[in-house]
Amino acid sequence: MPAEHGPTARHRRLAAELRRLREAANLTPEVAAGILGWSRTKLVRIETATIMPRVGDVGHILEAYGGPGEIRAALLELARGIRNRGWWAAFDDVLAGGYVELEDAANRIRSWQTEAPPGLLQTPDYARTLIAGEYPDDQDEVDRRLQARIARRARLARTDAPEFDVVLAEEVLRRPVGGPVVMAGQLAALLEAAEQPSVSLRVVPIALGYRPGLGQGSMVVFEFSAPLELDTAYVETMAGGMYVEDMMQVRRCCSMLDRIGGAALSQDESVALIATIREEFQAHVHA
């Protein structure tokens, strides 16, 4: 996951909500900027998340636009929060801030993975193998990215851990990343994760043949219960990861996840399959 230095998810959300509030007040950018005593350029840069507004600027906007009191209070809180640096700021050279921010704040994470287990469930040995494949000539980069990935895993150990619904293609379990020893350890970690009350882990079997979303890359949907924190999807494409924030598009992503999940084994059946595949890898270790 590349480093990301653009606006964070919450910054983008604040910008979108301020623009929506202006439109609800039937104000053009030119008229609104005149009321605020600003240049149109400043207002547009705030609404497009090009610049991070001061809390006082947001308060000024809210006084000018009006709107429901609870929405205005939530936007002020959001404005204060976007300047807070999360734990991931220490890894901003290797972590995608927007992705990790969503991961850190979500109340529920729905994950469909076709290539590897989600980063939150990867063992250090498995993760190191993947990262080293991307950076074969830079051991410092590998070590740094591994530290960041291990730090992310702490999310599931917190008291406010999200519901984590994971669906894996069976191919993920059988792909011998790092060899039998690494895979046996990774599958053991998946079995351990499946015992956590906040984690649901299911597998779409290869024997199914056709499955919904065949050809569709991995997908993650971050769901929130707080106001103004709209659900966001992250979709893997040939051109790289893409964030989806439009409500209708996110619903389509959720619908696809529902269809894929409908083709998956139950959790008990999935755990049994993972245990069987782990035994196969262990047999290779001792052969």
C-alpha positions as CSV (number, residue, x, y, z in Angstrom):
1,M,0.0,0.0,0.0
2,P,1.7,3.2,-1.1
3,A,2.1,6.3,1.0
4,E,-0.7,8.8,0.5
5,H,-0.2,12.5,1.1
6,G,-3.5,13.9,-0.2
7,P,-6.6,14.8,1.9
8,T,-7.7,12.2,4.4
9,A,-11.1,10.6,4.3
10,R,-12.5,12.9,7.0
11,H,-11.1,16.0,5.3
12,R,-12.8,15.0,2.1
13,R,-16.0,14.4,4.0
14,L,-15.9,17.8,5.6
15,A,-15.3,19.5,2.2
16,A,-18.2,17.6,0.7
17,E,-20.6,18.4,3.6
18,L,-19.7,22.1,3.5
19,R,-20.4,22.2,-0.3
20,R,-23.7,20.4,0.3
21,L,-24.7,22.8,3.0
22,R,-24.0,25.8,0.7
23,E,-26.1,24.2,-2.1
24,A,-28.9,23.6,0.4
25,A,-28.9,27.3,1.2
26,N,-29.2,28.0,-2.6
27,L,-25.9,29.9,-2.7
28,T,-23.5,29.9,-5.6
29,P,-19.8,29.9,-4.8
30,E,-19.6,33.5,-5.9
31,V,-22.5,34.7,-3.7
32,A,-21.3,32.6,-0.7
33,A,-17.7,33.9,-1.0
34,G,-19.1,37.5,-1.0
35,I,-21.1,36.8,2.1
36,L,-18.1,35.3,3.8
37,G,-15.8,38.1,2.7
38,W,-13.5,35.7,0.9
39,S,-12.3,35.2,-2.6
40,R,-14.1,32.6,-4.6
41,T,-10.8,30.7,-4.9
42,K,-10.5,30.2,-1.2
43,L,-14.0,28.8,-0.9
44,V,-13.6,26.5,-3.8
45,R,-10.3,25.2,-2.4
46,I,-12.0,24.5,0.9
47,E,-14.9,22.7,-0.8
48,T,-12.5,20.6,-2.9
49,A,-10.3,19.6,0.0
50,T,-7.4,21.4,-1.6
51,I,-6.7,23.2,1.6
52,M,-7.5,22.3,5.2
53,P,-9.8,25.0,6.7
54,R,-9.3,26.4,10.2
55,V,-12.0,25.6,12.7
56,G,-12.8,29.3,12.8
57,D,-13.3,29.3,9.0
58,V,-15.7,26.4,9.3
59,G,-17.6,28.2,12.1
60,H,-17.9,31.3,9.8
61,I,-19.3,29.2,7.0
62,L,-21.8,27.6,9.3
63,E,-23.0,30.9,10.6
64,A,-23.5,32.2,7.0
65,Y,-25.2,29.1,5.7
66,G,-27.4,28.2,8.7
67,G,-28.8,24.7,8.7
68,P,-29.8,22.2,11.4
69,G,-28.0,22.7,14.7
70,E,-27.0,19.1,15.1
71,I,-25.4,19.1,11.6
72,R,-23.5,22.3,12.3
73,A,-22.2,20.8,15.6
74,A,-21.1,17.6,13.9
75,L,-19.3,19.6,11.2
76,L,-17.4,21.7,13.8
77,E,-16.4,18.5,15.5
78,L,-15.3,17.0,12.2
79,A,-13.2,20.2,11.5
80,R,-11.5,19.8,14.9
81,G,-10.8,16.1,14.2
82,I,-9.2,16.4,10.8
83,R,-6.1,18.1,12.3
84,N,-5.6,15.4,14.9
85,R,-2.7,13.1,13.9
86,G,-3.5,9.4,14.4
87,W,-1.0,6.7,15.3
88,W,-0.4,6.1,11.6
89,A,1.3,9.5,11.2
90,A,4.5,7.9,12.5
91,F,4.4,5.7,9.4
92,D,3.2,8.3,6.9
93,D,6.2,7.4,4.7
94,V,4.9,3.9,4.0
95,L,1.2,3.9,5.0
96,A,-1.8,5.2,3.0
97,G,-3.2,7.7,5.5
98,G,-6.7,7.7,4.0
99,Y,-7.0,3.9,4.0
100,V,-5.7,3.4,7.6
101,E,-7.8,6.3,8.9
102,L,-10.9,4.5,7.5
103,E,-9.7,1.2,8.9
104,D,-9.1,2.8,12.3
105,A,-12.4,4.6,12.6
106,A,-14.9,2.1,11.0
107,N,-17.5,0.3,13.1
108,R,-17.7,-2.5,10.6
109,I,-15.2,-3.6,7.9
110,R,-16.4,-6.0,5.1
111,S,-13.5,-7.5,3.2
112,W,-13.4,-9.7,0.1
113,Q,-9.9,-10.9,-0.8
114,T,-8.8,-12.9,-3.8
115,E,-5.0,-12.7,-3.5
116,A,-4.0,-12.7,0.2
117,P,-5.5,-12.4,3.6
118,P,-6.3,-8.9,4.7
119,G,-3.4,-7.0,6.3
120,L,-5.1,-7.0,9.7
121,L,-4.9,-10.8,9.7
122,Q,-1.4,-11.4,8.2
123,T,1.3,-12.9,10.3
124,P,4.7,-11.1,10.3
125,D,6.4,-13.9,8.3
126,Y,3.6,-13.9,5.7
127,A,3.6,-10.1,5.4
128,R,7.4,-10.0,5.1
129,T,7.3,-12.4,2.2
130,L,4.7,-10.2,0.4
131,I,6.5,-7.0,1.1
132,A,10.0,-8.4,0.2
133,G,8.5,-9.4,-3.2
134,E,7.6,-5.8,-3.9
135,Y,10.9,-4.3,-2.5
136,P,13.5,-7.1,-3.2
137,D,16.5,-4.7,-3.0
138,D,15.6,-2.5,0.0
139,Q,15.7,-4.3,3.3
140,D,15.1,-1.0,5.2
141,E,11.9,-0.4,3.3
142,V,10.8,-4.0,4.0
143,D,11.4,-3.6,7.7
144,R,9.6,-0.3,7.8
145,R,6.5,-1.5,6.0
146,L,6.4,-4.7,8.1
147,Q,6.5,-2.5,11.3
148,A,3.5,-0.5,9.9
149,R,1.6,-3.6,9.1
150,I,2.1,-5.1,12.5
151,A,1.0,-1.8,14.1
152,R,-2.3,-2.0,12.0
153,R,-3.1,-5.4,13.5
154,A,-3.5,-3.8,16.9
155,R,-6.9,-2.5,15.7
156,L,-8.5,-5.9,16.3
157,A,-7.2,-6.1,19.8
158,R,-8.7,-2.8,21.0
159,T,-11.9,-2.6,23.1
160,D,-13.6,-0.8,20.2
161,A,-12.6,-3.3,17.6
162,P,-14.8,-3.2,14.6
163,E,-17.0,-6.0,13.3
164,F,-14.7,-7.6,10.8
165,D,-16.4,-9.7,8.1
166,V,-13.9,-11.4,5.9
167,V,-14.6,-13.6,2.9
168,L,-11.6,-15.3,1.2
169,A,-11.3,-17.1,-2.1
170,E,-10.0,-20.6,-1.4
171,E,-7.0,-19.8,-3.7
172,V,-5.7,-17.5,-1.0
173,L,-5.4,-20.4,1.4
174,R,-3.7,-22.7,-1.1
175,R,-1.2,-20.2,-2.6
176,P,2.1,-21.2,-1.0
177,V,3.4,-17.7,-0.1
178,G,6.7,-18.2,1.7
179,G,6.5,-21.9,1.7
180,P,4.9,-24.6,3.9
181,V,6.1,-23.3,7.2
182,V,5.0,-19.7,6.6
183,M,1.6,-20.9,5.2
184,A,1.0,-23.3,8.1
185,G,1.6,-20.4,10.5
186,Q,-0.6,-18.0,8.5
187,L,-3.5,-20.5,8.4
188,A,-3.1,-21.1,12.1
189,A,-3.4,-17.3,12.6
190,L,-6.6,-17.3,10.6
191,L,-8.1,-20.1,12.7
192,E,-7.2,-18.1,15.8
193,A,-8.8,-15.0,14.4
194,A,-12.0,-16.8,13.6
195,E,-12.4,-17.5,17.3
196,Q,-12.7,-13.8,18.1
197,P,-16.3,-12.6,18.6
198,S,-15.8,-9.6,16.4
199,V,-14.4,-11.6,13.4
200,S,-16.4,-13.5,10.8
201,L,-14.3,-15.6,8.5
202,R,-15.7,-17.5,5.5
203,V,-14.3,-19.1,2.4
204,V,-15.6,-19.3,-1.2
205,P,-14.6,-22.8,-2.4
206,I,-12.8,-23.4,-5.6
207,A,-15.1,-26.3,-6.3
208,L,-17.9,-23.9,-6.8
209,G,-16.6,-23.1,-10.2
210,Y,-18.3,-19.8,-11.2
211,R,-18.8,-17.4,-8.4
212,P,-20.3,-13.9,-8.2
213,G,-17.7,-11.3,-8.8
214,L,-15.4,-13.6,-10.9
215,G,-12.8,-11.3,-12.3
216,Q,-13.6,-8.7,-9.7
217,G,-10.6,-7.8,-7.6
218,S,-10.4,-7.5,-3.8
219,M,-12.8,-5.1,-2.2
220,V,-13.2,-3.5,1.3
221,V,-16.2,-1.6,2.6
222,F,-15.8,0.6,5.7
223,E,-19.1,1.2,7.5
224,F,-19.8,3.9,10.2
225,S,-22.5,4.5,12.7
226,A,-21.5,8.2,13.4
227,P,-23.3,11.0,11.5
228,L,-21.5,12.4,8.5
229,E,-19.1,9.4,8.4
230,L,-20.5,7.9,5.2
231,D,-19.6,4.4,4.3
232,T,-16.7,4.1,1.9
233,A,-15.5,1.3,-0.4
234,Y,-12.0,0.6,-1.5
235,V,-11.7,-1.4,-4.7
236,E,-8.6,-2.9,-6.2
237,T,-8.3,-2.3,-10.0
238,M,-5.6,-2.8,-12.6
239,A,-4.7,0.8,-12.2
240,G,-4.4,0.5,-8.4
241,G,-6.8,1.1,-5.5
242,M,-9.8,3.4,-5.8
243,Y,-11.9,4.9,-3.1
244,V,-15.7,4.9,-3.8
245,E,-17.7,7.4,-1.7
246,D,-20.8,8.0,-3.8
247,M,-23.7,6.5,-1.9
248,M,-25.2,4.6,-4.8
249,Q,-21.8,3.1,-5.9
250,V,-21.1,2.0,-2.3
251,R,-24.5,0.3,-2.2
252,R,-23.5,-1.5,-5.4
253,C,-20.3,-2.7,-3.8
254,C,-22.2,-3.9,-0.8
255,S,-24.6,-5.8,-3.0
256,M,-21.7,-7.5,-4.7
257,L,-20.3,-8.4,-1.3
258,D,-23.7,-9.8,-0.3
259,R,-23.7,-12.0,-3.5
260,I,-20.1,-13.2,-2.9
261,G,-20.9,-13.9,0.8
262,G,-24.0,-15.9,-0.3
263,A,-21.7,-18.2,-2.2
264,A,-19.3,-18.7,0.7
265,L,-19.2,-21.7,3.1
266,S,-20.5,-21.2,6.6
267,Q,-18.0,-20.1,9.2
268,D,-17.8,-23.6,10.7
269,E,-17.3,-25.1,7.2
270,S,-14.7,-22.5,6.4
271,V,-12.8,-23.2,9.6
272,A,-12.8,-26.9,8.9
273,L,-11.5,-26.2,5.4
274,I,-8.8,-23.9,6.6
275,A,-7.7,-26.5,9.2
276,T,-7.6,-29.2,6.5
277,I,-5.4,-27.1,4.2
278,R,-3.1,-26.2,7.2
279,E,-2.6,-29.9,7.8
280,E,-1.6,-30.4,4.2
281,F,1.0,-27.7,4.5
282,Q,2.2,-29.2,7.8
283,A,2.6,-32.5,6.1
284,H,5.0,-30.9,3.6
285,V,7.0,-29.4,6.4
286,H,7.5,-32.8,8.0
287,A,7.9,-34.8,4.7
